[in-house]
Amino acid sequence: MFQPSCSKDTTLFTDPPHREEDGGEGGAPSGGNSGTTITKGGNTSSGSDSGGSTTGGTSTGGSSSGGEAGANDGGTQTGGASGSMTGGEAGDGGEGNTGGTTGPMSGAGGVAGGGGMAGVGGAAGASGTSGAGGAAGASGISGAGGAAGIGGIAGAGGRAGAGGAAGGGMAGRAGGGSSGSSGQVEFRADSFRMTTTDAPVARAPAIRGQDGLLLAHIVYDSASSTSDAENFGFEHVTTATRTIGEIIVLHVFWKIAAGAAGQPTTEPTSYAITNAQNRYQNLLLFAVFGHDATMPIAGSATASGGGTAMSVSGVDVARAGSLGLWWKAGYNSSTVANPSGWTMIAQDQDDVNDVARHAFGVGPTGPVTSVQLLSDAWANVLVVVQPP
């Protein structure tokens, strides 16, 4: 729908002004800013003595899990305190009594892991406290071999096994950073909201804490009518102004959404932003994420004119993964040819306004060109938001 014309003395339009044609404007930029850039992470012995004690006889040693072996008076003790165990308390290898003969002292098992704390006979085994796997395994805190290796308390293997004290590390690979960024700036899906006249613009529920809010405040019929968006915590980025004939002022603002990163924002549910002279206006609001927290805006450019062809000069991009954002504010005419390769966020808002996005690598963006149906007033803004 086209927008009827209104006098500059009128304080509120129900629709933006309208005129038949601009009459000779060729789209040359005038009145716009060149762009303002803001610089804004057990052993428990469970064996029982079954060797017994005899007088002058021979004790063969019972099967115990690390228990003690009896000794004989004058006899020969062949087994001592052996027994198979899988990690139990080590036996002492048998105590020698009167005339007794102590059995073998070396054993096959260690403190933990493959063998026991002590082996078949004694307290000292063949290898060390830590076996082949070490105290920590290949990936976690515990290794494949357990806390102890194949041998006894102090054997040949030493205190650390082949695996070392730490395997794959305590922390895994972090994905995307603390705010979920993948190394590029992205549009927050379902975050676009808009309004006309003096109605407040809603804040979409999809917006998260630390998102970057981008607000376009379009004011008609007064080049001097200022925005009060800064009263709501927004920072001015740049302004494009068409001052000949039909007047359009396109302000763009930036704000970091309040709240913890990735959590629902604590921003107000709407913003009642107005202009100083209560002129007819439009508010367009959306969010991006993955931006640099201290210097989000890489650059901006503006243009305005009165013909069917529209073009705004490019911006040099210093960081791969940057996101270009383009606004067109119109007066009476809709856009019939969008910028090539750009994805539209909003098309023909209030019949005349558009928003689009485009990902960029390092290098110049080149000019952003488009075409509208009629030779009426227009204003364009290009802003590039960069990642860390």
Secondary structure, 3 states (H helix, E strand, C coil): CCCCCCCCCCCCCCCCCCCCCCCCCCCCCCCCCCCCCCCCCCCCCCCCCCCCCCECCEECCCCCCCCCCCCCECCEECCCCCCCCCCCCCCCCCCCCCCCCCCCCEECCCCCCCCCCCCCCCCEECCCCCCCCCCCCCCCCCCCCCCCCCCCCCCCCCCCCCCCCCCCCCCCCCCCCCCCCCCCCEECCCCCEEEECCCCEECCCCCEECCEEEEEEEEECCCCCCECHHHHCCEEEEEEEECCCCCEEEEEEEEECCCCECCECCCCCEECCCECCCCCEEEEEEEEECCCCCCCEEEEEEEEECCCEEEECCCEECCCCEEEEEEEEECCCCEEECCCCCEEEEEEECCCEEEEEEEECCEECCCEEEEECCCCCEEEEEEEECCC
